[in-house]
Amino acid sequence: MLIIFAMFMSAVGLYFVNDVLFGLLIGIVVWIVMCLITYFSGDKMFLSSAGAKKITKEDFPVLYDVVEEMKIASGLPKMPDIYIIDEDAPNAFATGRSPESASVAVTRGLLVRLNRQELQGVIAHEMAHIANSDILVMLYTGTILGTIVLMSDILLRSRINTRSSSGKGGGYIIILYLLALILGPICAQLIYLAISRKREYLADACAAQFTRYPMGLANALMKISSNTDEMKSANNVTAAMYIVNPLKFDKVTKKLNDLSSTHPSTQERIKILTKMANVDFESYEKAFKAITHKSQSPVTGKMSKGVSWAVPLAAAAISTAIPEEEPPEVKIQKHRQTENIMWKYNDYIFIECECGTKLKFPPEYKGMEMKCPHCKKVHFV
């Protein structure tokens, strides 16, 4: 959106004034302003677009306790704000330009499907993104990507305006600039994707250390990736923020989309976590190289800085990821709890009937009374 708007403004400047520098100046000024807006308010815009609602400890004590535990384990100076997204698809993301302004958001489906150890793994992964300043890194990388796209477009327009194709060598120049226009953004996008994938691997490695139990995250990733529910609030712009790409692709195009995805293969991430022999960066690096056959690990250079407990893992935990399913009654209880939270923060009215039934009224309800479906008592709204 920022790129398109800045390109449009630069085009307006070139069209009406026919001045390359003026058009370039307009595009750059608009781009800087929009980037500043994104830097200072991007997290709020993203949370709002996801429909996230901020909660307190009283709303969901288990989630609050897990976030607090991982905050301590990661060494963050401040407790992140906690949000819940009213989506059945299990997923999560972290946002905020600094640890002091960080937030963690999880979907309702994630809270229902995951047990405590799996939830710890997911929250630890998001805490790692905050601790490693990944959100700020991706913001800067995205800004550079947008700048390259913008400058390529402006240069093409300026060359078309200043050199007609009838001039000597004009045709060749236009071809060169067309190539720059096409190849520049593609190369920048590939760099962006490579950085994004590397940060996901690093967050997995850190999460294993924070929880001292890589299988928690491995099992969580398996449950999230096997989900079939659609993530309605996600799109191509916001997908990179989630722990697992929330966009679903058909089998025919899956291979191509894996190449152009902001996330590494989820199955690959699970295999690396299950192959770890100890809870340290060195063990993750060995597992990473064995699974991906890549020479450079995403944790290279971090091993000397990271805390290494080197806790041996049980042989049974190294074999494969086998998510543990909670009893149906536990899932039903968590479903009702998260549903009540979303109703509360969407301004629903609650009335406790004498028979124990909790009546819920949406804010747009226009009636004056409601009859309890169980005891038939009439309640006035």
Legacy VTK file of the C-alpha trace (Angstrom):
# vtk DataFile Version 3.0
C-alpha trace
ASCII
DATASET POLYDATA
POINTS 381 float
0.000 0.000 0.000
2.807 2.413 0.921
4.712 1.547 -2.242
1.689 1.973 -4.502
0.776 5.330 -2.938
4.336 6.686 -3.196
4.621 5.487 -6.819
1.320 7.195 -7.611
2.472 10.501 -6.116
5.776 10.404 -7.979
3.897 9.706 -11.212
1.615 12.697 -10.554
4.650 14.938 -10.080
6.229 13.751 -13.317
3.004 14.068 -15.303
1.927 17.544 -14.263
5.324 19.218 -13.873
7.342 17.037 -16.240
10.227 17.445 -13.800
12.139 14.334 -12.799
13.535 15.805 -9.591
10.156 17.135 -8.512
8.485 13.772 -9.049
11.340 12.024 -7.266
11.080 14.452 -4.356
7.329 13.922 -3.975
7.746 10.139 -4.011
10.543 10.180 -1.436
8.746 12.591 0.915
5.546 10.543 0.831
7.545 7.355 1.300
9.358 8.747 4.374
6.110 9.975 5.929
4.368 6.648 5.411
7.382 4.739 6.768
7.341 6.895 9.903
3.648 6.152 10.348
4.385 2.446 9.966
7.301 2.634 12.425
5.361 4.364 15.195
1.869 2.939 14.614
2.464 -0.203 12.546
1.905 -2.561 15.474
-1.451 -0.990 16.358
-2.516 -1.061 12.706
-1.569 -4.731 12.439
-3.361 -5.705 15.656
-6.428 -3.778 14.530
-6.463 -5.442 11.096
-6.306 -8.857 12.806
-9.245 -7.953 15.059
-7.090 -8.608 18.161
-8.509 -7.789 21.600
-6.243 -6.961 24.538
-6.847 -9.167 27.589
-5.871 -9.214 31.252
-4.666 -11.961 33.582
-8.211 -12.421 34.906
-9.470 -13.240 31.401
-7.086 -16.144 30.734
-4.683 -16.864 33.646
-2.956 -19.790 31.908
-1.974 -17.712 28.872
-0.825 -14.819 31.065
1.319 -17.155 33.214
2.935 -18.741 30.145
3.775 -15.314 28.662
5.213 -14.217 32.002
7.339 -17.389 32.265
8.746 -16.914 28.761
9.312 -13.208 29.421
11.566 -14.174 32.333
13.291 -16.954 30.352
14.002 -14.628 27.405
15.269 -11.801 29.631
12.900 -9.192 28.226
12.725 -6.010 30.336
8.940 -5.638 30.114
5.905 -7.888 30.021
4.387 -7.737 26.509
0.735 -6.853 26.061
-1.387 -9.928 25.354
-4.071 -10.109 22.670
-6.539 -12.763 21.491
-7.775 -12.969 17.898
-11.263 -14.334 17.266
-10.187 -16.977 14.737
-10.636 -20.762 14.832
-7.373 -21.317 12.937
-4.490 -21.842 15.432
-1.724 -19.267 14.975
0.190 -16.494 16.741
2.426 -13.494 16.108
4.448 -10.844 17.949
4.668 -7.192 17.033
6.227 -3.981 18.312
9.353 -2.083 17.304
11.064 -2.650 20.695
10.765 -4.898 23.789
9.188 -1.966 25.642
6.354 -1.682 23.089
5.986 -5.387 22.249
2.743 -7.341 22.020
1.936 -11.023 21.609
-1.283 -12.153 19.928
-2.720 -15.662 19.726
-5.860 -16.950 18.071
-8.747 -18.506 19.927
-8.142 -21.739 18.019
-4.555 -21.896 19.286
-5.663 -21.712 22.921
-8.243 -24.448 22.403
-5.985 -26.899 20.529
-2.641 -26.623 22.347
-1.700 -27.966 25.762
0.472 -25.927 28.128
3.850 -27.245 26.870
2.892 -26.564 23.249
1.613 -23.105 24.153
4.943 -22.435 25.898
6.774 -23.368 22.706
4.726 -20.961 20.584
5.006 -18.079 23.065
8.758 -18.724 23.441
9.125 -18.497 19.643
7.338 -15.131 19.612
9.393 -13.899 22.580
12.522 -14.805 20.614
11.357 -12.558 17.764
11.021 -9.693 20.245
14.348 -10.404 21.983
16.200 -10.671 18.642
14.617 -7.439 17.304
13.284 -9.424 14.338
10.244 -7.198 13.944
12.423 -4.120 13.574
14.782 -5.980 11.212
11.889 -6.998 8.970
10.533 -3.437 9.082
13.852 -2.062 7.840
14.154 -4.833 5.248
10.641 -4.171 4.013
11.444 -0.457 3.799
14.513 -1.188 1.680
12.437 -3.481 -0.542
9.825 -0.778 -1.023
12.478 1.824 -1.732
14.000 -0.322 -4.468
10.593 -0.818 -6.071
9.851 2.898 -5.809
13.215 4.025 -7.210
13.001 1.541 -10.082
9.622 2.925 -11.059
10.744 6.558 -10.777
13.892 5.946 -12.833
11.857 4.255 -15.549
9.363 7.117 -15.678
12.106 9.761 -15.717
13.931 8.011 -18.562
10.728 7.680 -20.579
9.948 11.366 -20.055
13.458 12.653 -20.853
14.372 10.355 -23.718
11.910 9.448 -26.375
12.304 6.132 -28.062
13.068 7.974 -31.306
16.327 9.338 -29.898
19.629 7.618 -30.574
20.089 4.747 -28.188
16.784 5.485 -26.529
15.362 2.039 -27.212
18.320 0.276 -25.598
18.158 2.536 -22.561
14.470 1.833 -22.092
15.130 -1.925 -22.325
17.866 -1.654 -19.678
15.636 0.318 -17.377
12.798 -2.150 -17.909
15.156 -4.927 -16.834
16.167 -2.891 -13.782
12.506 -2.273 -12.997
11.730 -6.003 -13.152
14.889 -7.558 -11.708
15.493 -4.994 -8.928
12.286 -5.682 -6.972
12.592 -9.457 -7.586
16.134 -9.544 -6.166
15.061 -7.387 -3.232
12.076 -9.672 -2.560
14.310 -12.761 -2.582
16.613 -11.122 -0.032
13.590 -10.235 2.100
12.338 -13.839 1.995
15.770 -15.238 2.841
16.102 -12.951 5.872
12.555 -13.781 7.010
13.180 -17.539 6.848
16.496 -17.222 8.683
14.832 -15.312 11.516
12.184 -18.042 11.830
14.883 -20.700 12.264
16.659 -18.534 14.843
13.418 -18.001 16.785
12.877 -21.786 16.864
16.393 -22.318 18.259
15.870 -19.659 20.926
12.450 -21.080 21.836
14.038 -24.480 22.462
16.411 -22.829 24.925
13.765 -20.714 26.656
11.498 -23.726 27.283
14.273 -26.377 27.526
11.828 -28.618 25.659
12.009 -28.461 21.828
9.228 -31.024 21.482
6.703 -28.526 22.822
7.264 -26.237 19.843
7.602 -29.185 17.439
4.218 -30.596 18.509
2.642 -27.141 18.329
3.946 -26.614 14.781
2.496 -29.978 13.763
-0.940 -29.073 15.132
-0.893 -25.620 13.532
0.276 -26.877 10.132
-2.334 -29.669 10.062
-5.142 -27.183 10.648
-7.727 -26.844 7.875
-9.541 -23.756 9.157
-9.186 -20.585 7.105
-7.441 -17.594 8.682
-9.902 -14.917 7.563
-8.033 -11.883 8.903
-4.675 -12.812 7.297
-3.480 -11.630 3.890
-0.290 -11.525 1.820
0.964 -8.474 3.719
0.394 -9.781 7.261
1.167 -13.478 6.646
4.898 -13.025 7.318
4.208 -12.081 10.950
2.623 -15.390 11.986
4.504 -18.389 13.397
3.207 -20.523 10.499
2.091 -19.121 7.148
-1.694 -18.767 7.611
-2.459 -18.744 3.887
-3.581 -22.047 2.392
-2.425 -23.108 -1.072
-3.621 -25.888 -3.335
-1.393 -28.917 -3.966
-0.644 -27.920 -7.564
1.031 -24.621 -6.624
2.377 -25.637 -3.208
5.950 -26.168 -4.420
6.106 -22.761 -6.075
4.571 -21.086 -3.037
7.123 -22.770 -0.758
9.846 -21.024 -2.779
8.128 -17.650 -2.493
7.027 -18.040 1.134
8.250 -15.899 4.001
8.421 -19.049 6.153
10.649 -22.123 5.857
8.997 -25.517 5.491
7.096 -26.335 8.676
7.936 -30.027 8.338
11.604 -29.083 8.065
11.375 -26.997 11.218
9.750 -29.898 13.075
12.460 -32.339 11.963
15.222 -30.012 13.147
13.628 -29.609 16.589
13.109 -33.349 16.991
16.699 -34.080 15.993
18.227 -31.879 18.712
20.252 -33.891 21.231
20.681 -31.043 23.736
19.013 -27.728 24.444
21.662 -25.390 23.046
22.526 -23.534 19.844
25.260 -26.001 18.925
22.802 -28.899 18.952
20.330 -26.885 16.839
23.067 -26.037 14.339
24.014 -29.701 13.933
20.378 -30.684 13.447
19.826 -27.802 11.006
22.761 -28.810 8.810
21.760 -32.484 8.883
18.170 -31.764 7.807
18.642 -28.874 5.352
22.120 -29.797 4.021
23.042 -26.112 4.203
26.550 -25.097 5.250
25.654 -21.946 7.204
23.277 -22.148 10.131
20.992 -19.265 11.214
22.463 -19.506 14.728
26.078 -19.065 13.572
27.535 -16.143 15.508
24.835 -16.445 18.167
26.270 -19.477 19.946
28.834 -17.487 21.922
26.194 -14.970 23.026
23.340 -17.289 23.860
22.762 -19.058 27.148
23.554 -22.761 26.794
22.161 -25.222 29.304
23.021 -28.321 27.250
20.193 -30.309 28.808
20.106 -33.878 27.367
16.773 -34.855 25.824
15.075 -38.156 26.413
15.551 -40.699 23.629
11.789 -40.941 23.140
11.567 -37.188 22.535
14.167 -37.254 19.757
12.363 -39.721 17.488
9.343 -37.842 16.171
6.781 -35.213 17.013
3.619 -36.772 18.427
1.204 -34.099 19.663
-0.729 -35.030 22.787
-4.470 -34.492 22.538
-6.244 -33.146 25.598
-9.532 -34.701 26.797
-12.636 -33.428 24.952
-14.055 -31.875 28.116
-10.894 -29.775 28.543
-11.156 -28.524 24.960
-14.833 -27.667 25.445
-14.016 -25.744 28.619
-11.256 -23.753 26.886
-13.514 -23.111 23.897
-16.192 -21.635 26.166
-13.611 -19.595 28.063
-12.121 -18.037 24.937
-15.562 -17.501 23.446
-16.682 -15.623 26.566
-13.555 -13.446 26.365
-14.316 -12.449 22.795
-17.953 -11.751 23.642
-16.847 -9.613 26.598
-14.482 -7.509 24.481
-17.063 -7.190 21.715
-19.451 -5.452 24.170
-21.831 -8.372 24.745
-24.159 -8.086 27.765
-24.122 -11.001 30.227
-26.955 -11.979 32.576
-26.657 -14.832 35.080
-29.916 -16.734 35.397
-30.912 -18.325 38.725
-30.789 -21.744 37.078
-27.057 -21.308 36.289
-27.464 -20.403 32.621
-25.438 -17.438 31.350
-27.415 -15.391 28.836
-25.459 -13.344 26.296
-26.805 -10.378 24.335
-24.992 -8.785 21.380
-24.598 -4.986 21.545
-27.015 -4.540 18.628
-29.825 -6.408 20.474
-32.908 -4.154 20.447
-35.274 -6.184 22.617
-36.296 -5.286 26.156
-36.460 -8.815 27.555
-35.098 -12.324 27.056
-36.487 -15.676 28.190
-34.061 -18.256 29.597
-34.115 -21.320 27.293
-33.850 -23.691 30.281
-35.991 -22.414 33.158
-38.121 -20.066 30.988
-37.654 -17.140 33.370
-37.947 -13.749 31.694
-35.026 -11.349 32.157
-35.218 -7.633 31.369
-32.302 -6.154 29.432
LINES 1 382
381 0 1 2 3 4 5 6 7 8 9 10 11 12 13 14 15 16 17 18 19 20 21 22 23 24 25 26 27 28 29 30 31 32 33 34 35 36 37 38 39 40 41 42 43 44 45 46 47 48 49 50 51 52 53 54 55 56 57 58 59 60 61 62 63 64 65 66 67 68 69 70 71 72 73 74 75 76 77 78 79 80 81 82 83 84 85 86 87 88 89 90 91 92 93 94 95 96 97 98 99 100 101 102 103 104 105 106 107 108 109 110 111 112 113 114 115 116 117 118 119 120 121 122 123 124 125 126 127 128 129 130 131 132 133 134 135 136 137 138 139 140 141 142 143 144 145 146 147 148 149 150 151 152 153 154 155 156 157 158 159 160 161 162 163 164 165 166 167 168 169 170 171 172 173 174 175 176 177 178 179 180 181 182 183 184 185 186 187 188 189 190 191 192 193 194 195 196 197 198 199 200 201 202 203 204 205 206 207 208 209 210 211 212 213 214 215 216 217 218 219 220 221 222 223 224 225 226 227 228 229 230 231 232 233 234 235 236 237 238 239 240 241 242 243 244 245 246 247 248 249 250 251 252 253 254 255 256 257 258 259 260 261 262 263 264 265 266 267 268 269 270 271 272 273 274 275 276 277 278 279 280 281 282 283 284 285 286 287 288 289 290 291 292 293 294 295 296 297 298 299 300 301 302 303 304 305 306 307 308 309 310 311 312 313 314 315 316 317 318 319 320 321 322 323 324 325 326 327 328 329 330 331 332 333 334 335 336 337 338 339 340 341 342 343 344 345 346 347 348 349 350 351 352 353 354 355 356 357 358 359 360 361 362 363 364 365 366 367 368 369 370 371 372 373 374 375 376 377 378 379 380
